[in-house]
Each structure stands twice: as structure tokens, then as C-alpha cells.
Amino acid sequence: MSHAQSLPAIGAAFEDGTYAGILTDKSGALYALILLDGHQDDIKWKPALAWAAERQGDLPTRPEAALLFAHLQDKLPKLWCWTNEECSWDASYAWHCGFSYGYQDYYRKSAEGAAVAVRRLPLESFDPLESARSRTAEDVARLRKAAELLVAACESSEALLA
């Protein structure tokens, strides 16, 4: 099913959660990201993955966490929350995003952090040319602002990790 022509404004209620924006996966396929309602406190990494799956979702990836911080900061706990990504150099660590400032770092999976869940909605039949033709000036301004916020969040995270 494609929702490409009927996506709501960022921050609007959508598909059992809050619409966060559009991303691409590693293959280049577009998908809409939905932040599911609620969060879980004091949870280790593996139980956090299971908690998200029980909600028909997943923990966010690192890019998704940056997008969530850029677009939905007011809907996120001011805590560090697990991502679904393990550290490539040590499988006993996983990445997290601190939603109070948007930084990303890694921590032992045995530590208790918080978790938010997301759902990815594939946009199989998205036609970028049709979408570009139908955009209004307000849509273009919203897309520019979203891109600026995402770049700022990524630069902030890079500066903190440097």
C-alpha cells in the first residue's frame, strides 16, 4: 500500500503514532517514519528490541533517531534511548541517542536506558516527479526547514563525538 500522496504534516497523528518524515533505506527505497506512542524507561538493549517488536515496531536506526530529534523533539523523552544498531567493533555495545540534546553515543547493552519505538511504512509507488509538480510553496518551505534541522542535528552529533 502506498501513502505517498496522502502523507500528513510532520508531527500529525498517523498510522497509530506520529508522522516524523520520509527517509531512504540502504537500498534507496523511500519510507515514511512513524513514532509510536509511549516509551519504556529502565530497559536493557535486548528487552528494548523485544518491547518495540511487541508494539509492531522497531527501535530507530541512528539516522531515524536524528530525524526524530529534528522533527519531534517535543514528543520524545528527555532521556537517552536505544537505537537498533550494535557497535561494529564490539557486539557488547549498542548505539543510543540522547533526546535532550540530540547527541549519539554507544553504551554497554547491559545498561538500562530508555526506548522509543518506530514503524516504517514503505512508499513503493512514490513518484518524485509527480510529487515535485504538486508541491506548494508551503510544502517546499517545510521540506527546506526539515532538511536544515536534520543537518543541524547530525552536525551537533558529529561535534560531540569528535
N, CA, C and O of each residue as an XYZ file, in Angstrom:
648
protein
N       0.852     -1.171      0.000
C       0.000      0.000      0.000
C       0.900      1.236      0.000
O       1.913      1.268      0.698
N       0.537      2.238     -0.770
C       1.323      3.462     -0.814
C       0.526      4.626     -0.251
O      -0.636      4.834     -0.597
N       1.178      5.374      0.622
C       0.572      6.552      1.220
C       1.253      7.825      0.728
O       1.057      8.898      1.299
N       2.059      7.706     -0.340
C       2.897      8.825     -0.760
C       2.107     10.090     -1.042
O       2.574     11.188     -0.739
N       0.931      9.958     -1.609
C       0.163     11.149     -1.954
C      -0.723     11.632     -0.808
O      -1.395     12.656     -0.936
N      -0.731     10.893      0.327
C      -1.612     11.291      1.417
C      -0.876     11.395      2.751
O      -1.467     11.156      3.804
N       0.402     11.746      2.714
C       1.151     11.888      3.962
C       0.744     13.176      4.666
O       0.546     14.203      4.018
N       0.621     13.126      5.978
C       0.226     14.319      6.734
C       1.422     15.239      6.973
O       2.547     14.939      6.573
N       1.158     16.337      7.618
C       2.233     17.236      8.031
C       3.070     16.548      9.108
O       2.552     15.736      9.875
N       4.331     16.864      9.163
C       5.206     16.328     10.200
C       4.628     16.707     11.565
O       4.241     17.854     11.792
N       4.579     15.736     12.455
C       4.042     15.952     13.790
C       2.570     15.603     13.927
O       2.023     15.632     15.029
N       1.925     15.272     12.812
C       0.497     14.929     12.852
C       0.316     13.456     13.212
O       1.188     12.628     12.949
N      -0.822     13.148     13.813
C      -1.173     11.762     14.111
C      -1.296     10.995     12.789
O      -1.886     11.482     11.824
N      -0.716      9.769     12.768
C      -0.704      8.986     11.530
C      -0.360      7.534     11.855
O       0.623      7.262     12.544
N      -1.176      6.602     11.354
C      -0.877      5.169     11.447
C      -0.480      4.736     12.865
O       0.574      4.127     13.051
N      -1.290      5.036     13.835
C      -1.081      4.634     15.234
C       0.143      5.285     15.883
O       0.748      4.710     16.788
N       0.499      6.468     15.426
C       1.627      7.171     16.014
C       1.687      8.606     15.516
O       0.657      9.225     15.247
N       2.896      9.127     15.398
C       3.117     10.494     14.938
C       4.045     10.464     13.739
O       5.116      9.860     13.789
N       3.632     11.119     12.659
C       4.423     11.146     11.432
C       5.686     11.969     11.645
O       5.617     13.121     12.075
N       6.859     11.366     11.337
C       8.149     12.022     11.562
C       8.820     12.499     10.280
O       9.643     13.414     10.329
N       8.492     11.906      9.133
C       9.123     12.326      7.883
C       9.416     11.138      6.988
O       8.998     10.013      7.261
N      10.146     11.412      5.904
C      10.499     10.392      4.915
C      12.008     10.188      4.937
O      12.781     11.143      5.014
N      12.406      8.930      4.868
C      13.819      8.559      4.788
C      13.995      7.539      3.668
O      13.021      7.068      3.081
N      15.244      7.207      3.384
C      15.539      6.125      2.452
C      16.299      5.046      3.202
O      17.092      5.330      4.100
N      16.042      3.797      2.817
C      16.828      2.720      3.400
C      18.128      2.577      2.603
O      18.372      3.349      1.676
N      18.956      1.605      2.955
C      20.274      1.466      2.308
C      20.167      1.117      0.831
O      21.109      1.336      0.069
N      19.019      0.573      0.420
C      18.837      0.251     -0.995
C      18.287      1.437     -1.791
O      18.178      1.367     -3.015
N      17.944      2.516     -1.102
C      17.402      3.693     -1.763
C      15.891      3.761     -1.765
O      15.320      4.720     -2.284
N      15.230      2.767     -1.197
C      13.763      2.766     -1.150
C      13.270      3.775     -0.107
O      13.812      3.863      0.995
N      12.252      4.518     -0.472
C      11.676      5.517      0.430
C      10.705      4.880      1.413
O      10.007      3.919      1.088
N      10.673      5.437      2.626
C       9.670      5.011      3.590
C       9.318      6.175      4.505
O      10.124      7.074      4.743
N       8.089      6.130      5.009
C       7.635      7.102      5.995
C       7.975      6.547      7.368
O       7.838      5.349      7.615
N       8.423      7.433      8.266
C       8.767      7.020      9.622
C       7.688      7.500     10.580
O       7.314      8.673     10.584
N       7.199      6.575     11.387
C       6.153      6.883     12.370
C       6.705      6.592     13.761
O       7.174      5.486     14.027
N       6.649      7.586     14.648
C       6.995      7.398     16.051
C       5.760      6.862     16.752
O       4.717      7.515     16.766
N       5.874      5.676     17.334
C       4.744      5.096     18.047
C       4.608      5.769     19.413
O       5.592      6.239     19.985
N       3.395      5.810     19.921
C       3.130      6.477     21.197
C       3.816      5.752     22.349
O       3.936      4.527     22.343
N       4.261      6.521     23.332
C       4.827      5.982     24.553
C       6.306      5.689     24.460
O       6.898      5.702     23.381
N       6.889      5.424     25.616
C       8.278      4.999     25.681
C       8.451      4.091     26.891
O       7.574      4.015     27.752
N       9.573      3.411     26.951
C       9.864      2.489     28.037
C      11.117      2.974     28.762
O      12.137      3.231     28.122
N      11.055      3.101     30.069
C      12.204      3.513     30.881
C      12.911      2.289     31.456
O      12.344      1.199     31.523
N      14.165      2.496     31.869
C      14.931      1.492     32.617
C      14.891      0.121     31.946
O      14.434     -0.864     32.526
N      15.387      0.088     30.704
C      15.331     -1.162     29.944
C      16.672     -1.396     29.245
O      17.271     -0.470     28.698
N      17.124     -2.628     29.272
C      18.359     -3.005     28.590
C      18.078     -3.151     27.096
O      16.923     -3.153     26.670
N      19.149     -3.272     26.306
C      19.028     -3.234     24.848
C      18.167     -4.375     24.288
O      17.224     -4.111     23.543
N      18.467     -5.623     24.625
C      17.688     -6.744     24.061
C      16.222     -6.684     24.472
O      15.356     -6.865     23.617
N      15.903     -6.437     25.745
C      14.489     -6.269     26.086
C      13.843     -5.071     25.380
O      12.643     -5.091     25.105
N      14.630     -4.029     25.086
C      14.086     -2.870     24.354
C      13.692     -3.276     22.940
O      12.653     -2.851     22.436
N      14.528     -4.105     22.295
C      14.178     -4.604     20.955
C      12.876     -5.398     21.002
O      12.010     -5.240     20.141
N      12.746     -6.255     22.021
C      11.534     -7.065     22.157
C      10.317     -6.191     22.443
O       9.240     -6.428     21.896
N      10.483     -5.186     23.295
C       9.378     -4.271     23.614
C       8.877     -3.581     22.345
O       7.670     -3.491     22.120
N       9.803     -3.095     21.518
C       9.402     -2.426     20.276
C       8.695     -3.408     19.330
O       7.695     -3.057     18.703
N       9.212     -4.626     19.233
C       8.599     -5.632     18.346
C       7.188     -5.991     18.806
O       6.305     -6.211     17.977
N       6.967     -6.051     20.122
C       5.621     -6.323     20.646
C       4.624     -5.257     20.213
O       3.422     -5.513     20.141
N       5.120     -4.077     19.928
C       4.257     -2.975     19.504
C       4.171     -2.901     17.978
O       3.709     -1.897     17.435
N       4.608     -3.947     17.286
C       4.678     -3.996     15.822
C       5.581     -2.876     15.286
O       5.276     -2.241     14.277
N       6.691     -2.654     15.984
C       7.649     -1.631     15.581
C       9.071     -2.111     15.769
O       9.333     -3.311     15.851
N       9.978     -1.167     15.837
C      11.395     -1.438     15.988
C      12.000     -0.251     16.720
O      11.400      0.823     16.777
N      13.184     -0.445     17.278
C      13.937      0.709     17.762
C      14.404      1.480     16.537
O      14.612      0.874     15.485
N      14.578      2.793     16.635
C      15.038      3.551     15.466
C      16.495      3.258     15.129
O      17.279      2.871     15.996
N      16.842      3.445     13.874
C      18.245      3.437     13.467
C      18.865      4.766     13.909
O      18.156      5.650     14.390
N      20.166      4.908     13.750
C      20.792      6.186     14.113
C      20.282      7.342     13.252
O      19.979      8.403     13.798
N      20.173      7.180     11.915
C      19.597      8.284     11.124
C      18.150      8.587     11.513
O      17.749      9.751     11.529
N      17.370      7.564     11.823
C      15.987      7.784     12.247
C      15.939      8.544     13.564
O      15.095      9.422     13.742
N      16.836      8.217     14.490
C      16.883      8.926     15.769
C      17.188     10.408     15.547
O      16.610     11.265     16.215
N      18.094     10.714     14.613
C      18.401     12.114     14.298
C      17.175     12.817     13.718
O      16.902     13.970     14.052
N      16.439     12.124     12.852
C      15.222     12.702     12.278
C      14.166     12.924     13.358
O      13.499     13.958     13.370
N      14.013     11.965     14.258
C      13.056     12.125     15.356
C      13.410     13.350     16.192
O      12.535     14.140     16.546
N      14.694     13.505     16.506
C      15.119     14.659     17.298
C      14.856     15.957     16.538
O      14.413     16.942     17.129
N      15.122     15.963     15.246
C      14.933     17.178     14.439
C      13.464     17.561     14.302
O      13.128     18.745     14.308
N      12.587     16.564     14.179
C      11.178     16.857     13.872
C      10.211     16.730     15.044
O       9.193     17.422     15.082
N      10.513     15.862     15.994
C       9.518     15.548     17.030
C      10.088     15.674     18.441
O       9.696     14.929     19.339
N      10.984     16.586     18.632
C      11.651     16.727     19.917
C      10.664     16.840     21.080
O      10.909     16.303     22.161
N       9.553     17.534     20.857
C       8.564     17.720     21.926
C       7.803     16.435     22.272
O       7.116     16.393     23.293
N       7.908     15.393     21.448
C       7.200     14.136     21.699
C       8.129     13.047     22.225
O       7.703     11.909     22.424
N       9.393     13.391     22.449
C      10.383     12.410     22.881
C      10.719     12.589     24.351
O      10.668     13.705     24.868
N      11.065     11.491     25.036
C      11.516     11.630     26.421
C      12.874     12.332     26.441
O      13.680     12.143     25.530
N      13.125     13.114     27.437
C      14.414     13.822     27.557
C      15.433     12.885     28.197
O      16.055     13.218     29.205
N      15.591     11.725     27.604
C      16.449     10.652     28.091
C      17.271     10.117     26.932
O      16.987     10.424     25.774
N      18.285      9.321     27.234
C      18.953      8.628     26.132
C      18.178      7.346     25.850
O      17.796      6.617     26.766
N      17.956      7.089     24.571
C      17.154      5.947     24.126
C      17.962      5.085     23.173
O      18.714      5.589     22.339
N      17.798      3.798     23.309
C      18.495      2.838     22.452
C      18.115      2.999     20.981
O      16.973      3.329     20.662
N      19.079      2.764     20.089
C      18.781      2.542     18.672
C      18.858      1.027     18.449
O      19.190      0.277     19.367
N      18.554      0.591     17.244
C      18.626     -0.848     16.966
C      20.000     -1.264     16.441
O      20.168     -2.390     15.972
N      20.974     -0.369     16.515
C      22.282     -0.638     15.920
C      23.340     -1.011     16.958
O      23.594     -0.278     17.913
N      23.945     -2.179     16.733
C      25.083     -2.593     17.542
C      26.326     -1.834     17.084
O      26.388     -1.364     15.948
N      27.296     -1.719     17.953
C      28.589     -1.151     17.565
C      29.344     -2.188     16.748
O      29.421     -3.353     17.138
N      29.893     -1.775     15.631
C      30.562     -2.714     14.734
C      31.847     -3.279     15.328
O      32.270     -4.364     14.928
N      32.474     -2.590     16.257
C      33.753     -3.027     16.812
C      33.620     -3.816     18.109
O      34.600     -4.402     18.572
N      32.422     -3.844     18.710
C      32.231     -4.567     19.966
C      30.749     -4.884     20.122
O      29.941     -3.992     20.381
N      30.396     -6.161     19.964
C      28.990     -6.573     19.988
C      28.349     -6.445     21.368
O      27.142     -6.647     21.501
N      29.128     -6.116     22.393
C      28.528     -5.918     23.713
C      28.048     -4.485     23.909
O      27.543     -4.136     24.976
N      28.207     -3.647     22.869
C      27.771     -2.249     22.911
C      26.751     -1.993     21.813
O      26.757     -2.654     20.775
N      25.870     -1.020     22.057
C      24.901     -0.576     21.050
C      24.807      0.946     21.107
O      25.142      1.566     22.116
N      24.351      1.528     20.017
C      24.225      2.988     19.909
C      22.946      3.472     20.581
O      21.951      2.751     20.658
N      22.996      4.694     21.060
C      21.815      5.340     21.618
C      21.809      6.802     21.192
O      22.820      7.329     20.727
N      20.666      7.447     21.355
C      20.531      8.869     21.053
C      20.003      9.560     22.304
O      18.988      9.155     22.871
N      20.699     10.601     22.722
C      20.241     11.404     23.850
C      19.257     12.442     23.348
O      19.654     13.415     22.707
N      17.991     12.249     23.627
C      16.972     13.135     23.071
C      16.851     14.466     23.811
O      16.020     15.296     23.442
N      17.653     14.684     24.835
C      17.645     16.016     25.452
C      18.476     16.993     24.610
O      18.152     18.178     24.537
N      19.551     16.494     23.973
C      20.413     17.368     23.160
C      20.654     16.848     21.745
O      21.229     17.567     20.928
N      20.243     15.648     21.437
C      20.382     15.101     20.097
C      21.692     14.385     19.833
O      21.958     14.002     18.694
N      22.519     14.192     20.852
C      23.804     13.526     20.643
C      23.599     12.019     20.462
O      22.584     11.464     20.884
N      24.571     11.374     19.833
C      24.553      9.921     19.705
C      25.867      9.372     20.236
O      26.931      9.953     20.019
N      25.781      8.261     20.925
C      26.941      7.636     21.529
C      26.629      6.151     21.683
O      25.549      5.704     21.297
N      27.546      5.394     22.233
C      27.325      3.975     22.442
C      27.496      3.650     23.918
O      28.170      4.365     24.660
N      26.864      2.548     24.324
C      26.902      2.137     25.716
C      26.754      0.621     25.776
O      26.263     -0.001     24.833
N      27.181      0.033     26.888
C      27.022     -1.415     27.057
C      25.541     -1.801     26.978
O      24.681     -1.136     27.555
N      25.267     -2.878     26.259
C      23.887     -3.345     26.118
C      23.274     -3.742     27.452
O      22.051     -3.780     27.586
N      24.103     -4.033     28.425
C      23.608     -4.436     29.742
C      23.143     -3.245     30.581
O      22.553     -3.432     31.645
N      23.403     -2.021     30.111
C      22.965     -0.820     30.828
C      21.467     -0.623     30.615
O      20.898     -1.062     29.615
N      20.853      0.042     31.572
C      19.435      0.346     31.445
C      19.263      1.772     30.944
O      19.681      2.731     31.592
N      18.646      1.888     29.791
C      18.328      3.177     29.205
C      16.831      3.261     28.988
O      16.048      2.647     29.712
N      16.453      4.014     28.004
C      15.038      4.132     27.643
C      14.882      3.676     26.191
O      15.866      3.436     25.491
N      13.643      3.565     25.761
C      13.378      3.132     24.387
C      12.133      3.821     23.851
O      11.154      4.023     24.569
N      12.193      4.176     22.577
C      11.016      4.581     21.812
C      10.908      3.603     20.650
O      11.904      3.001     20.247
N       9.723      3.445     20.122
C       9.510      2.526     19.006
C       9.046      3.306     17.781
O       8.322      4.297     17.883
N       9.486      2.828     16.620
C       9.082      3.426     15.351
C       8.525      2.336     14.446
O       8.764      1.145     14.647
N       7.786      2.776     13.458
C       7.297      1.896     12.405
C       7.693      2.521     11.079
O       7.639      3.740     10.916
N       8.089      1.687     10.142
C       8.484      2.138      8.803
C       7.385      1.746      7.815
O       6.992      0.582      7.736
N       6.901      2.724      7.072
C       5.831      2.484      6.111
C       6.407      2.671      4.705
O       6.647      3.803      4.287
N       6.632      1.569      3.965
C       7.217      1.686      2.621
C       6.364      2.546      1.694
O       5.135      2.516      1.754
N       7.028      3.301      0.849
C       6.345      4.159     -0.131
C       6.708      3.655     -1.522
O       7.408      4.334     -2.273
N       6.226      2.453     -1.862
C       6.612      1.779     -3.095
C       6.317      2.572     -4.356
O       7.144      2.614     -5.267
N       5.161      3.196     -4.422
C       4.766      3.838     -5.678
C       4.980      5.345     -5.662
O       4.304      6.077     -6.384
N       5.902      5.803     -4.856
C       6.188      7.228     -4.792
C       6.784      7.696     -6.115
O       7.779      7.138     -6.579
N       6.196      8.694     -6.712
C       6.675      9.277     -7.967
C       7.233     10.656     -7.664
O       6.460     11.602     -7.512
N       8.568     10.805     -7.570
C       9.130     12.102     -7.189
C       8.801     13.218     -8.174
O       8.692     14.376     -7.772
N       8.642     12.892     -9.456
C       8.298     13.938    -10.423
C       6.877     14.435    -10.191
O       6.625     15.639    -10.232
N       5.948     13.516     -9.947
C       4.576     13.917     -9.659
C       4.526     14.707     -8.362
O       3.827     15.715     -8.258
N       5.279     14.232     -7.375
C       5.313     14.925     -6.092
C       5.853     16.344     -6.263
O       5.305     17.289     -5.696
N       6.913     16.496     -7.031
C       7.506     17.827     -7.234
C       6.518     18.759     -7.940
O       6.443     19.943     -7.611
N       5.764     18.237     -8.904
C       4.798     19.065     -9.627
C       3.665     19.537     -8.725
O       3.105     20.613     -8.930
N       3.326     18.707     -7.705
C       2.170     19.036     -6.883
C       2.535     19.798     -5.601
O       1.649     20.138     -4.816
N       3.812     20.066     -5.383
C       4.214     20.774     -4.161
C       3.823     22.238     -4.205
O       3.919     22.900     -5.239
N       3.383     22.721     -3.069
C       3.085     24.135     -2.923
C       4.304     24.829     -2.326
O       5.243     24.163     -1.889
N       4.300     26.140     -2.304
C       5.397     26.899     -1.698
C       5.542     26.528     -0.219
O       6.656     26.468      0.301
N       4.416     26.280      0.454
C       4.455     25.884      1.864
C       5.139     24.522      2.032
O       5.913     24.321      2.968
N       4.844     23.583      1.111
C       5.489     22.272      1.159
C       7.000     22.406      0.981
O       7.771     21.776      1.704
N       7.415     23.214      0.033
C       8.837     23.412     -0.234
C       9.514     24.033      0.985
O      10.610     23.615      1.356
N       8.886     25.017      1.608
C       9.450     25.658      2.805
C       9.561     24.638      3.941
O      10.559     24.629      4.661
N       8.555     23.786      4.110
C       8.585     22.766      5.156
C       9.712     21.767      4.901
O      10.410     21.372      5.835
N       9.896     21.356      3.642
C      10.973     20.434      3.302
C      12.340     21.062      3.541
O      13.246     20.395      4.041
N      12.502     22.333      3.191
C      13.776     23.019      3.439
C      14.074     23.089      4.931
O      15.202     22.831      5.350
N      13.074     23.437      5.734
C      13.248     23.537      7.185
C      13.607     22.169      7.767
O      14.482     22.070      8.628
N      12.940     21.123      7.302
C      13.231     19.779      7.787
C      14.669     19.387      7.449
O      15.364     18.809      8.284
N      15.112     19.693      6.250
C      16.486     19.384      5.854
C      17.486     20.150      6.711
O      18.494     19.588      7.138
N      17.217     21.425      6.966
C      18.105     22.234      7.809
C      18.194     21.665      9.220
O      19.286     21.587      9.783
N      17.057     21.264      9.804
C      17.051     20.688     11.151
C      17.813     19.370     11.199
O      18.547     19.109     12.152
N      17.642     18.543     10.177
C      18.333     17.267     10.133
C      19.834     17.471     10.022
O      20.598     16.794     10.710
N      20.271     18.393      9.169
C      21.696     18.687      9.033
C      22.252     19.214     10.349
O      23.334     18.803     10.768
N      21.535     20.110     10.999
C      21.986     20.667     12.279
C      22.108     19.580     13.343
O      23.071     19.574     14.110
N      21.142     18.656     13.398
C      21.196     17.578     14.380
C      22.379     16.660     14.105
O      23.053     16.233     15.042
N      22.643     16.351     12.848
C      23.777     15.497     12.503
C      25.110     16.197     12.814
O      26.028     15.571     13.344
N      25.212     17.474     12.490
C      26.438     18.217     12.787
C      26.664     18.293     14.286
O      27.802     18.182     14.742
N      25.610     18.480     15.055
C      25.720     18.532     16.511
C      26.226     17.194     17.047
O      27.099     17.162     17.914
N      25.683     16.098     16.537
C      26.114     14.779     16.975
C      27.569     14.528     16.600
O      28.322     13.982     17.406
N      27.980     14.913     15.401
C      29.362     14.735     14.970
C      30.310     15.545     15.836
O      31.386     15.061     16.190
N      29.933     16.765     16.184
C      30.793     17.612     17.012
C      30.966     17.006     18.399
O      32.059     17.070     18.963
N      29.926     16.426     18.952
C      30.012     15.819     20.272
C      30.860     14.550     20.262
O      31.515     14.232     21.254
N      30.848     13.824     19.141
C      31.627     12.600     19.055
C      33.087     12.855     18.716
O      33.939     11.988     18.917
N      33.377     14.060     18.196
C      34.763     14.354     17.787
C      35.664     14.560     18.978
O      36.857     14.815     18.814
